[in-house]
Amino acid sequence: ATFGPELHRMSFSDAIKQKILVDYQIIAIGVSDAEIRRQVLERRFAGDDATTIEDIANNYALKKVMAKHRATHSITFHSSVKLAKQFKERHQKLFPRVFNGHVSGLQTTNDRNVILSKFRNSPAGVVTNARCLTEGVDIPAIDLVYFCDPKNSKIDIVQASGRALRRALH
C-alpha cells in the first residue's frame, strides 16, 4: 500500500541458481578442551587477567573454521566495540601471519577504508567490528562471517551474512 505493487521477487535459491549470489552454509563450530589446552600449554594466549578461556576459544574457533572450509577473509561481529577490539588484539597475538584489523564507527571513513583495503589485498585476513559492517560494505573477498556473540535480530543476521554472499567479479 505504501510503495505500490511488487514488480519482481527473487528467492535466495533463485539468486544462487542464476549465479548472482554464492551458495552458502551456516556452520556451528565448537572447540574441544584438548585444543584449548594445547594452546595454553604452548603459551599462545593473550595472558592478561581479563582474558577468559571462552575468549581464546572464540579466536581459535575462527581459525579452525577458516582452515576447515578454506576461507581466507572473515569479518567478525561482536556485541560491543570493546569486545571487537579485544578479539582483534588476541587474534593478532595468536595468529600473526594473518592480517588482523578492526573497524568502528569511531574511525574516520578514510581510516576504515585503509583497513578494509589492506584486508582485501592480503592473502588472509580478519576484520572485527560491532555494528559497522552490516550494511554498505561490498568486499567480495569476504568468504566467512563469524558471530562471536549471540545475535537476536534476524535483520542484523541477514544483513551481516550478506557481506559474504556476493560473487566476486573477475
N, C-alpha and C positions, 0 to 999 in steps of 0.2 A: 504494500500500500504506500509506503514511503518512497521507495526508489523506482517503482514501476515493475513491469513483468520481467521475469528471469529470461535472459537471452540464451544462455548456454550453461550447462552443468557438466563438469568432468570429475570423475572419481579419481582417487589416488591410483587405483589399479589401472584405469584407462590411461592416466598420465605415464605410468610405468611402461605399459604396453607400447605406447607411442614414443617412448624414449625421451620424454620431457623431464621426468624425474628418474632417479636411480632407484632400484629395488632396495629395500632396507630390512633390517632385523632389529627387534627390540631384545636386548640382552640383559639379563640379570647376572651379575658377577659376584663371586664370593672369593675370599682368601682364607686359606687354611691356617691354623695355628702354626703348623710347621713352616709355612712360607714366611710368616711374620717373625717367627723365632730365628730363622736363618738370617733375616735382615738385621735383627737386633744383635745377634752374635757377630755378624760382620761389621757391626757398628755403622750401618748405613741408615741412620735415622737422625733427625734434627737434634735430639738430645736435650732440648730445653724443657723446663718444668711444665710448660703449658701444653706440650705435645702429648697426645694420647696414642695408645696402640690403634684405636679406631682411625685417628688421623693418618697414621702411617699406612694402615690397611687401605684407606681410600687412594692414596698415591700409588701403592703397589698394585691395587686392583686395576687402576687405569693402565699402568704399564703392561699388566698381564693381558687385559682385553685387547690392547693395541697390538701386542705381539701375536696373540692367538688369531686375530682377524686381519692381520697385516695392515692395520690402519697406521697412517703416518701423521695425520694432522687432526688434533682433537681440541674442541673447546669444552671447558668445564663450567658448569653453573653452580653457584653457591647461594646460600640464603643471605649472605652479607658480604660487603666489600672486604671487611677484615678477614673473614674466612677464606675468601678467594685469594687474597694476598698471601696468607699463611700457607695455603696449598701450593701456590707457585713457588714460594721460598723453599718449602720442603722438597718439592719435585726437582728443583734446581740442584739441591744438595744430593738427592738420591740418584738422579739421572742427568748428570751434567752434559752429556753428549746430545741431548735433545734441546732444541730451542724452547725456553720457558718464558712466557710473557704474561702480563696482567693488564687488563684494560678496565677502566671505570669511568663513570660519568664525571668524576672529579678531574679527569685529564682533559687537556685541550684536544680538539678534533685532530690537529696535526700530530700530537703525541700518540694518540690511538692509531692513526694511520701508519705511522712509522713502525709501531709494534706489529700491527697486522701485516705490513709489507714484509718485515723480517720473518714472521711466522709463515706466510705464504711461500716465501722463497727459500725456506730452509728444507732440508731433506726430511726432517721430522720435527714436529713442534706441538706444544700445548699452550693454549692461552686460557687463562682463568678470568672469570667475571661473575658479577652477581646478577644484574639485570640489563647490562649494557648491550649485549649481543643478541637479544631476542628478535629484533626487527631491524631491517635496513642494512644488513650486512650480507654481501654477496662474495663469498670466497669459496669457489668450487673445490679447492684443495681440501676443505674440511670433509673428513670421512668418518668422524665419530663425534657424537655429542654425549657428554658424561654429566649426569646429575649427581652431585656429591651429597646434596641434602634433599630431603623429601620435597616434592612439588605438589601443591594442592590445586593449582589452576590448570585445567585442561588446555585452555587457550595458550598459556605460557609454554606448556609442554609441546604443543603443536608448532608454535612459533619458533621455539628453540630448536626443535628437531628439524625444522625446515632448513636450517643452516647447512645440514649435511645431505639434503635430498637433491640439490641442484646438480645437474650433469655438467661436467667440465667440458668446455668448448675448446677444441684443438685447432 
